[in-house]
Amino acid sequence: MWENMVLGVIVLGVLFLFTPNIKSSMRRNRDVPSDWMAAILPIGLVVLFVVFLLVVG
């Protein structure tokens, strides 16, 4: 029980520390063109690899 409470306090502390940086980063990168293919391609390759492993195994 107390481990969950400590974990919750740690999570709230991390959120409290990183929220200003996340907000400023989102404000700074608002007008930058997004590059979705750079994120979708590796995720798709990992999904295909996992499916391959499931089919073979």
VENRAQUI-V103615 format. One record per helix or strand. SS is the DSSP state (2 for helix, 1 for strand). FROM is the first residue (numbers start at 1). TO is the last residue. Records with the same first field share a line. If there is no record, write none. Layout:
SS: FROM-TO, FROM-TO
This chain:
2: 2-28, 36-56
